[in-house]
Amino acid sequence: MAAKMKSSGWVGVELDMDSSTAMPTVTKVVPGSPAEAAGILPGDLFVALNGVKFGKDSEQAIEKAKKDWKPGQSVSYTISRNGLDKKVEMTLAPMPADIMAAYIGKHMLEHVNMQLAENPKK
């Protein structure tokens, strides 16, 4: 998991996904990230990635595109802010070690908690 994350391109946002529309809303922009450099702000709605609109019908296409991301690669998001659409370009970066460690730690804790819930001590 860590090797894949280390070699993947990183944007630097935390998102809240609307389950009914499959549209992500930015909840946090990591300081010093490509997203911050591109002017992304909390509350921005991601409308499209490289021209592919976010939505239930495009989830596989979006995931496929993100799977091949590499540091140094340019990507284009269409965002909606205050009802106006805007195209922003950014260059993906490698994920910083501290953010990767926090993500992996959170992921591991979620799995431990799931296992404990599935197999409670009698």
JOFEN-V65783 format. One record per residue. SS is DSSP state (A for helix, B for strand, O for the rest). Layout:
SS
SS
This chain:
O
A
A
A
A
A
A
O
B
B
O
O
B
B
B
B
B
B
O
O
O
O
B
B
B
B
B
B
B
O
O
O
O
A
A
A
A
O
O
O
O
O
O
O
B
B
B
B
B
O
O
B
B
O
O
A
A
A
A
A
A
A
A
A
A
A
A
O
O
O
O
O
O
B
B
B
B
B
B
B
B
O
O
B
B
B
B
B
B
B
B
O
B
B
O
O
A
A
A
A
A
A
A
A
A
A
A
A
A
A
A
A
A
A
A
A
A
A
O
O
O
O
